[in-house]
Amino acid sequence: MELIVNNKEDFTLLKKYASYSSETTNVIEIENSFVPYVLENFKDIIQKYSTNIDALDIKKPELLLSNGKMFLKGIDEGLSVYLGLPYSKEVKADSYDKAFELLGNGVIRPSQDVASILTPMNEDSSVDELFCSNFTVNYKHKRVSLKNFPGVSKISDLKFDDRDIVINSYRVYKDIEITEVSQVGKEYIVKGKNKFGQIELRFYFLSYDQKALFRSRKPINVMSNKIYGGKKQRILISPEIVPNSFPDTYIRKELSSNKRDIPVKLLRLAYSEYVYRNR
């Protein structure tokens, strides 16, 4: 969404959500992923500079398939960091569970190619039908996948019903303006604020992409289920950077198994894909 914003205060406000801005021409191009948020929270301002708001075609990020690999198109930095995407925006196999979770929650949408392979399944379906069935992990000193795992041929062999399913609820905090980033010992402390007050984020590790995002000083969105403090200041422990399109409360279902019959990572990937395809 491209606008010519002549008012200095409006320009300064909207610039935070821009993929491009010029103080010479007063042109601001709102980043696609921020358009829904900007329209919801600053509609009166946007209407000063655009008379065609209702005609905007706002599309969700799209999951694509190319040469047997999955890629994401039209994403914001929050989604890229959440999935740990490289520059190519390829969804790596160990993040498939999060990708299927995002599909199931309606945060991203499948392309026609992806939809054509993620067809409905049931307990009698072959494990080979799972897109993630080729992913390998180290297990007892060798690389194994579900396709070649002994005793596993059907979905029913994975025994999802006999395993614990943990349901976690996360609170999502949006539009946080970063004011300070520091390191105290082994802990990183990121301070910021949004319309609800002061927020402190505490991390035990920051990836390169997280550090770059904080340095950019763009508004960020995070979620956590470890929250302390009161209304004036909240402290979030080990929060996750999330895309702007996340709902205020995010539900995550994860398979947890104390059994060691099948590698847990393989089970979690299979479970997340099966839940999406069996919804």
C-alpha positions as CSV (number, residue, x, y, z in Angstrom):
1,M,0.0,0.0,0.0
2,E,1.6,3.2,-1.2
3,L,0.7,6.6,0.2
4,I,1.8,10.2,0.0
5,V,1.8,11.5,3.5
6,N,2.3,15.2,3.9
7,N,1.6,15.5,7.6
8,K,4.9,15.2,9.5
9,E,3.3,13.4,12.6
10,D,1.4,11.0,10.4
11,F,4.6,10.3,8.3
12,T,6.6,9.6,11.5
13,L,3.9,7.2,12.8
14,L,3.4,5.2,9.5
15,K,7.1,5.1,8.7
16,K,7.5,2.4,11.4
17,Y,5.4,0.0,9.3
18,A,7.0,0.9,5.9
19,S,9.1,-1.2,3.6
20,Y,10.1,2.1,1.9
21,S,9.8,5.7,2.8
22,S,11.1,9.0,1.5
23,E,11.1,12.3,3.4
24,T,11.8,14.1,0.2
25,T,8.7,12.9,-1.7
26,N,6.7,12.0,1.4
27,V,6.0,8.6,-0.1
28,I,5.5,5.7,2.3
29,E,5.0,2.1,1.2
30,I,3.4,0.1,3.9
31,E,4.9,-3.4,4.2
32,N,2.2,-5.9,3.1
33,S,2.3,-7.9,6.3
34,F,1.6,-4.7,8.3
35,V,-1.4,-3.5,6.1
36,P,-4.1,-5.3,8.2
37,Y,-2.7,-4.0,11.4
38,V,-2.4,-0.4,10.1
39,L,-5.9,-0.4,8.7
40,E,-7.3,-1.8,12.0
41,N,-5.5,0.7,14.2
42,F,-4.9,3.8,12.1
43,K,-7.8,3.7,9.6
44,D,-8.7,7.4,10.2
45,I,-5.1,8.4,9.3
46,I,-5.0,6.2,6.2
47,Q,-8.3,7.6,5.0
48,K,-6.7,11.0,4.7
49,Y,-4.4,9.7,2.0
50,S,-6.3,6.9,0.4
51,T,-10.0,6.7,-0.7
52,N,-9.8,3.1,-1.9
53,I,-9.3,1.3,1.4
54,D,-12.2,-1.2,1.0
55,A,-10.8,-2.3,-2.3
56,L,-7.5,-3.5,-0.9
57,D,-6.7,-7.1,-1.5
58,I,-5.0,-8.3,1.6
59,K,-3.5,-11.7,1.2
60,K,-2.1,-14.1,3.7
61,P,1.5,-15.4,3.3
62,E,1.5,-18.3,0.9
63,L,3.2,-21.7,1.3
64,L,4.6,-22.8,-2.1
65,L,6.1,-26.0,-3.4
66,S,9.1,-26.1,-5.7
67,N,11.3,-29.2,-6.5
68,G,10.0,-31.0,-3.5
69,K,10.8,-28.2,-1.1
70,M,8.5,-25.7,0.6
71,F,8.9,-21.9,0.5
72,L,7.0,-19.0,1.9
73,K,6.0,-15.9,-0.1
74,G,4.8,-12.5,1.1
75,I,6.0,-12.8,4.7
76,D,7.1,-10.3,7.3
77,E,10.3,-10.4,9.4
78,G,8.4,-11.8,12.4
79,L,7.3,-14.9,10.5
80,S,10.7,-15.3,9.0
81,V,12.3,-15.3,12.5
82,Y,9.6,-17.5,13.9
83,L,10.3,-20.2,11.4
84,G,14.1,-19.6,11.2
85,L,13.9,-19.1,7.5
86,P,17.1,-18.5,5.4
87,Y,17.4,-15.8,2.8
88,S,15.8,-18.1,0.2
89,K,12.7,-18.4,2.5
90,E,12.8,-22.1,2.3
91,V,11.0,-23.9,5.1
92,K,13.5,-26.3,6.5
93,A,12.3,-29.8,7.4
94,D,12.8,-29.3,11.2
95,S,10.3,-26.4,11.0
96,Y,7.6,-28.3,9.2
97,D,5.7,-28.8,12.4
98,K,5.4,-25.0,12.9
99,A,4.5,-24.5,9.2
100,F,1.6,-27.1,9.5
101,E,0.6,-25.4,12.8
102,L,0.4,-22.0,11.0
103,L,-1.7,-23.6,8.2
104,G,-4.1,-25.1,10.7
105,N,-4.5,-21.8,12.5
106,G,-5.1,-19.8,9.3
107,V,-2.0,-17.7,9.6
108,I,-0.6,-18.8,6.2
109,R,-2.4,-20.3,3.2
110,P,-1.4,-23.2,1.0
111,S,-0.8,-22.7,-2.7
112,Q,-2.7,-25.0,-5.1
113,D,0.4,-27.3,-5.4
114,V,0.7,-27.6,-1.6
115,A,-3.0,-28.2,-1.2
116,S,-2.9,-30.9,-3.8
117,I,-0.4,-33.0,-1.8
118,L,-1.8,-32.2,1.7
119,T,-5.0,-34.2,1.1
120,P,-7.0,-35.7,3.9
121,M,-5.6,-38.7,5.7
122,N,-6.8,-41.2,8.3
123,E,-5.3,-43.9,10.5
124,D,-5.2,-46.4,7.7
125,S,-3.2,-44.1,5.4
126,S,0.4,-45.0,4.6
127,V,3.1,-43.1,6.5
128,D,4.7,-42.7,3.1
129,E,2.0,-40.2,2.2
130,L,3.3,-37.8,4.8
131,F,5.2,-34.9,3.3
132,C,7.6,-35.1,6.2
133,S,8.2,-38.8,6.0
134,N,11.6,-38.4,4.3
135,F,13.0,-36.2,7.1
136,T,15.8,-38.0,8.9
137,V,17.3,-37.7,12.4
138,N,20.1,-39.5,14.3
139,Y,18.7,-42.5,16.1
140,K,20.9,-45.3,17.7
141,H,23.9,-44.2,15.7
142,K,22.3,-44.0,12.3
143,R,20.0,-41.7,10.2
144,V,16.4,-42.8,10.2
145,S,13.1,-41.5,8.7
146,L,9.5,-42.6,9.1
147,K,9.7,-44.2,5.7
148,N,12.4,-46.7,6.8
149,F,11.5,-47.0,10.5
150,P,11.0,-50.6,11.5
151,G,7.4,-51.5,12.4
152,V,5.9,-48.3,10.9
153,S,3.8,-48.5,7.8
154,K,0.5,-46.9,8.6
155,I,-0.5,-43.8,10.6
156,S,-2.0,-46.1,13.2
157,D,1.5,-47.5,13.9
158,L,2.5,-44.1,15.3
159,K,0.0,-44.6,18.1
160,F,-0.9,-40.9,18.5
161,D,-3.8,-41.8,20.8
162,D,-1.5,-43.5,23.3
163,R,0.8,-40.4,23.6
164,D,0.4,-37.3,25.6
165,I,-0.8,-34.1,23.8
166,V,0.2,-30.9,25.5
167,I,-2.0,-27.8,24.8
168,N,-0.3,-24.5,25.5
169,S,-1.9,-21.1,25.4
170,Y,0.3,-18.1,24.6
171,R,-0.5,-14.4,25.0
172,V,0.6,-12.3,22.0
173,Y,1.8,-8.7,22.5
174,K,1.8,-6.6,19.4
175,D,3.4,-3.4,18.1
176,I,6.2,-3.3,20.6
177,E,8.6,-0.4,20.1
178,I,12.1,-1.4,21.1
179,T,13.8,1.2,23.3
180,E,16.9,-0.7,24.7
181,V,18.8,-3.9,24.1
182,S,21.4,-5.0,26.7
183,Q,23.2,-8.1,27.9
184,V,23.5,-9.0,31.6
185,G,25.7,-12.0,32.1
186,K,24.3,-14.7,29.8
187,E,20.9,-13.1,29.6
188,Y,19.7,-10.6,26.9
189,I,17.2,-8.0,28.1
190,V,15.1,-6.2,25.5
191,K,13.0,-3.3,26.7
192,G,10.1,-1.8,24.8
193,K,6.6,-0.4,25.0
194,N,3.3,-0.6,23.3
195,K,-0.1,1.0,23.9
196,F,-0.6,-1.1,27.1
197,G,2.6,-0.1,28.8
198,Q,6.2,-1.1,29.4
199,I,7.4,-4.6,28.3
200,E,10.6,-6.3,29.1
201,L,11.7,-9.4,27.1
202,R,14.3,-11.7,28.6
203,F,16.2,-14.1,26.3
204,Y,18.9,-16.7,27.1
205,F,19.9,-16.7,23.4
206,L,19.5,-14.4,20.5
207,S,19.9,-15.5,16.9
208,Y,21.5,-13.3,14.2
209,D,18.1,-12.6,12.7
210,Q,16.6,-11.6,16.1
211,K,19.5,-9.2,16.8
212,A,19.1,-7.7,13.3
213,L,15.4,-7.3,13.9
214,F,16.0,-5.5,17.2
215,R,18.6,-3.2,15.6
216,S,16.1,-2.2,12.9
217,R,13.9,-0.7,15.6
218,K,10.8,-1.8,13.7
219,P,7.8,-2.7,15.9
220,I,7.8,-6.3,16.8
221,N,5.3,-8.9,18.0
222,V,6.0,-11.6,20.6
223,M,4.2,-14.3,22.4
224,S,4.9,-16.1,25.7
225,N,3.2,-18.2,28.3
226,K,5.7,-17.1,31.0
227,I,4.5,-13.6,31.9
228,Y,5.1,-11.7,35.1
229,G,4.4,-8.2,36.4
230,G,1.3,-6.0,36.4
231,K,-0.5,-3.6,34.1
232,K,2.2,-1.0,34.0
233,Q,5.0,-3.3,33.2
234,R,5.1,-6.9,32.0
235,I,8.1,-9.2,31.9
236,L,8.1,-12.0,29.3
237,I,10.5,-14.9,29.7
238,S,11.9,-16.6,26.6
239,P,9.3,-15.1,24.3
240,E,9.1,-16.0,20.6
241,I,9.1,-13.4,17.8
242,V,5.9,-13.9,15.8
243,P,4.2,-12.4,12.7
244,N,1.8,-9.5,12.9
245,S,-1.0,-11.8,11.7
246,F,-1.0,-13.9,15.0
247,P,-4.2,-13.7,17.0
248,D,-4.1,-12.2,20.5
249,T,-4.2,-15.7,22.0
250,Y,-2.3,-18.4,20.2
251,I,-3.0,-22.1,20.9
252,R,-0.3,-24.7,20.2
253,K,-0.8,-28.4,20.4
254,E,2.3,-30.5,20.8
255,L,2.9,-34.2,21.1
256,S,4.9,-35.2,24.1
257,S,6.1,-38.7,24.6
258,N,8.2,-40.3,27.3
259,K,8.4,-43.5,25.1
260,R,11.6,-44.0,23.1
261,D,10.1,-46.3,20.5
262,I,10.2,-43.6,17.8
263,P,12.3,-40.4,17.8
264,V,10.2,-37.6,19.2
265,K,11.1,-35.1,16.5
266,L,9.8,-37.5,13.8
267,L,6.6,-38.0,15.8
268,R,6.0,-34.3,16.3
269,L,6.5,-33.6,12.6
270,A,4.1,-36.4,11.7
271,Y,1.6,-35.4,14.3
272,S,1.4,-31.7,13.2
273,E,1.0,-32.7,9.6
274,Y,-1.6,-35.4,10.3
275,V,-3.7,-33.0,12.5
276,Y,-3.7,-30.5,9.7
277,R,-4.7,-33.0,7.0
278,N,-7.2,-34.7,9.3
279,R,-9.0,-31.5,10.5
